[in-house]
Amino acid sequence: MRRIIMLNRISIDGYFASLNENTFGMDWFVQDPEVDIAVRSGGGTLDTLILGGHTYRGFERNWVPILHDPRAPKEWKAVAEELTAMTKIVFSSEQKEITWANTRRFNGSVVEVSQRLKEEEGSDILIMGSGTIVRQLAAEGLIDEYVFILTPVVAGQGKPLFEHVYEFGLTLTETKAFASGNVLLRYQLKQG
């Protein structure tokens, strides 16, 4: 059975995105290439990405142009190529036109589709951003691993990741601190 892995940057006070739509909610993130390397090295193979409509639009708007920009840094181009190659499952009733390669849109139950995806053959499934989807899948116990990049910022306001979710336990499997102040935290869903 495939696993679902959630990856999100969070502020010290628990927000996964700011309220600033112009920066796609990432204006307080402390970028660090070492963190990106550590996240990739610990996750195994991922070939499917689950996104909400808002996150999809931001990803498409930011990453697709990098694919065709000869001046884009090679690290960014590699990420853009990796994201493009992945199967992207987008849950949106508003997003009618899908132009990014390997993208499928669903307008149905996030929980039902995700359960079916977990039962298919393939590698693990990744969720990035997409707070509404994270909350729905967390409530059903469908996220197997939670990867947080704790950012050294108290945001003060923003979008909370776990709003209106019942309590559930996690088991810490990895921690790694970085000179940038970021801390990588990896948890497995506690069974039983």
C-alpha positions as CSV (number, residue, x, y, z in Angstrom):
1,M,0.0,0.0,0.0
2,R,1.2,3.5,-0.9
3,R,1.8,6.0,1.9
4,I,0.8,9.6,1.9
5,I,3.4,12.1,3.1
6,M,2.7,15.6,4.1
7,L,5.5,18.2,3.7
8,N,5.0,21.8,4.9
9,R,7.0,24.7,6.3
10,I,5.5,26.0,9.5
11,S,6.1,29.0,11.6
12,I,6.9,28.7,15.3
13,D,3.3,29.6,16.0
14,G,1.9,26.9,13.7
15,Y,1.0,28.7,10.4
16,F,1.9,27.0,7.1
17,A,1.3,30.1,5.0
18,S,0.9,33.9,5.4
19,L,-2.1,35.8,4.4
20,N,-0.2,37.6,1.6
21,E,-1.5,36.2,-1.7
22,N,1.1,38.1,-3.7
23,T,3.9,35.9,-2.3
24,F,1.8,32.7,-2.5
25,G,1.9,32.8,1.3
26,M,5.6,32.2,1.5
27,D,6.9,35.7,2.5
28,W,8.3,34.5,5.9
29,F,9.9,31.3,4.8
30,V,13.7,31.1,5.5
31,Q,15.1,29.4,2.4
32,D,18.0,27.0,2.8
33,P,19.3,24.6,0.1
34,E,20.6,22.3,2.9
35,V,17.1,21.8,4.1
36,D,15.9,21.0,0.6
37,I,18.6,18.4,0.3
38,A,17.8,16.8,3.7
39,V,14.1,16.6,2.8
40,R,14.8,14.9,-0.5
41,S,17.3,12.4,1.0
42,G,14.9,11.2,3.7
43,G,11.7,10.7,1.7
44,G,12.3,7.9,-0.8
45,T,10.7,7.8,-4.2
46,L,7.6,10.0,-4.8
47,D,5.7,10.0,-8.1
48,T,2.4,11.6,-7.2
49,L,1.6,15.0,-5.7
50,I,-1.8,15.9,-4.2
51,L,-2.7,19.6,-4.4
52,G,-5.7,21.9,-3.7
53,G,-6.7,24.3,-6.4
54,H,-5.1,27.3,-4.7
55,T,-1.8,25.5,-4.2
56,Y,-1.9,24.1,-7.7
57,R,-2.4,27.6,-9.2
58,G,0.6,28.9,-7.3
59,F,2.8,26.0,-8.2
60,E,1.9,26.3,-11.8
61,R,2.4,30.0,-11.9
62,N,5.8,29.7,-10.2
63,W,7.3,26.5,-11.6
64,V,6.2,26.2,-15.2
65,P,7.9,29.4,-16.3
66,I,11.2,28.1,-14.8
67,L,11.1,25.1,-17.1
68,H,11.4,27.3,-20.1
69,D,13.7,30.0,-18.6
70,P,17.3,29.4,-19.8
71,R,18.5,31.8,-17.0
72,A,16.8,29.9,-14.2
73,P,19.2,28.5,-11.6
74,K,19.9,24.8,-12.2
75,E,18.6,23.9,-8.7
76,W,15.2,25.5,-9.5
77,K,15.1,24.0,-12.9
78,A,15.6,20.6,-11.4
79,V,12.7,21.1,-9.0
80,A,10.5,22.4,-11.8
81,E,11.4,19.3,-13.9
82,E,10.7,17.0,-11.0
83,L,7.3,18.5,-10.2
84,T,6.4,18.4,-13.9
85,A,7.2,14.7,-14.2
86,M,5.1,13.8,-11.1
87,T,1.4,12.9,-11.5
88,K,-0.4,15.9,-10.0
89,I,-3.8,15.2,-8.5
90,V,-5.7,18.5,-8.1
91,F,-8.9,18.9,-6.1
92,S,-10.7,21.9,-7.3
93,S,-14.2,22.9,-8.4
94,E,-12.9,26.2,-9.7
95,Q,-9.9,25.1,-11.7
96,K,-11.5,24.2,-15.1
97,E,-8.5,24.4,-17.4
98,I,-5.5,22.2,-16.6
99,T,-2.4,22.8,-18.8
100,W,0.5,21.5,-16.7
101,A,1.7,18.2,-17.9
102,N,0.7,15.0,-15.9
103,T,-2.1,16.8,-14.1
104,R,-5.5,15.3,-13.3
105,R,-8.4,17.3,-11.8
106,F,-11.0,15.9,-9.4
107,N,-14.1,17.6,-8.1
108,G,-15.1,14.8,-5.8
109,S,-14.3,13.5,-2.3
110,V,-10.7,14.1,-1.3
111,V,-10.9,11.2,1.2
112,E,-12.3,8.7,-1.3
113,V,-9.9,9.5,-4.1
114,S,-6.9,9.5,-1.7
115,Q,-8.0,6.1,-0.3
116,R,-8.1,4.7,-3.9
117,L,-4.7,6.3,-4.6
118,K,-3.2,4.6,-1.6
119,E,-4.4,1.2,-2.8
120,E,-2.9,1.6,-6.3
121,E,0.6,0.3,-7.2
122,G,3.3,3.0,-7.2
123,S,5.5,5.0,-4.9
124,D,4.5,7.2,-2.0
125,I,2.3,10.2,-2.5
126,L,3.2,13.8,-1.4
127,I,1.0,16.7,-0.2
128,M,2.6,20.1,-0.1
129,G,0.7,23.2,1.1
130,S,-3.0,22.5,0.6
131,G,-4.1,23.0,4.2
132,T,-7.7,22.1,3.5
133,I,-6.7,18.8,2.1
134,V,-4.2,18.1,4.9
135,R,-7.0,18.7,7.4
136,Q,-9.4,16.4,5.7
137,L,-6.9,13.6,5.3
138,A,-5.5,14.0,8.8
139,A,-9.0,13.8,10.3
140,E,-9.4,10.4,8.5
141,G,-6.0,9.1,9.5
142,L,-4.9,8.9,5.9
143,I,-1.6,10.8,6.2
144,D,1.1,8.3,7.2
145,E,4.1,10.7,7.6
146,Y,4.3,14.4,8.5
147,V,7.4,16.3,7.5
148,F,7.6,19.8,8.9
149,I,10.3,22.4,8.2
150,L,10.0,24.5,11.3
151,T,11.0,28.0,10.3
152,P,12.6,30.4,12.8
153,V,9.8,33.0,12.6
154,V,6.8,33.8,14.8
155,A,4.4,34.8,12.0
156,G,1.7,36.3,14.3
157,Q,-1.0,35.6,11.8
158,G,-1.5,33.4,8.8
159,K,-3.2,30.2,7.8
160,P,-3.2,27.5,10.5
161,L,-2.4,24.0,9.3
162,F,-4.5,22.0,11.8
163,E,-7.6,24.0,12.4
164,H,-10.7,22.0,13.4
165,V,-8.8,18.7,13.5
166,Y,-9.3,16.1,16.3
167,E,-6.3,15.1,18.4
168,F,-4.1,12.4,17.0
169,G,-0.7,11.1,18.0
170,L,2.6,11.2,16.1
171,T,5.9,9.4,16.7
172,L,9.1,11.4,16.0
173,T,11.4,9.6,13.6
174,E,13.9,12.4,12.7
175,T,15.1,15.8,13.7
176,K,17.8,17.9,12.1
177,A,18.7,21.5,12.9
178,F,20.3,23.8,10.3
179,A,22.5,26.9,10.6
180,S,19.7,28.9,9.0
181,G,17.6,28.3,12.1
182,N,15.2,25.9,10.2
183,V,14.6,22.5,11.9
184,L,13.4,19.4,10.0
185,L,10.9,17.3,11.9
186,R,9.7,14.0,10.6
187,Y,6.9,12.1,12.3
188,Q,5.0,8.9,11.6
189,L,1.3,8.6,12.4
190,K,1.0,6.7,15.7
191,Q,-0.8,3.4,15.2
192,G,-3.4,2.1,17.5
